[in-house]
């Protein structure tokens, strides 16, 4: 199964939540990382959701998701078979 990493930078009109919770992503090994303006988003998805801690701290965002640092983000990008940026 391919490993897909979704990097979500903003939560505007084209947010990916509906698509990611749809049937086309069932059975996919996916992870979500919220960064930049998306760190304050609240999502309910069947995938692990992480938040880039430096971005959350800079924006004063309080989040329920697991914080990761830049080094962990780089590891996740290198480990993924594909990376999608929203």
PyMOL commands that set and color helices and strands:
alter all, ss='L'
color gray80, all
select helices_A, chain A and resi 17-20+23-25+36-38+53-59+70-79
alter helices_A, ss='H'
color red, helices_A
select strands_A, chain A and resi 3-8+29-34+48-52+66-68+82-85
alter strands_A, ss='S'
color yellow, strands_A
deselect
rebuild
show_as cartoon
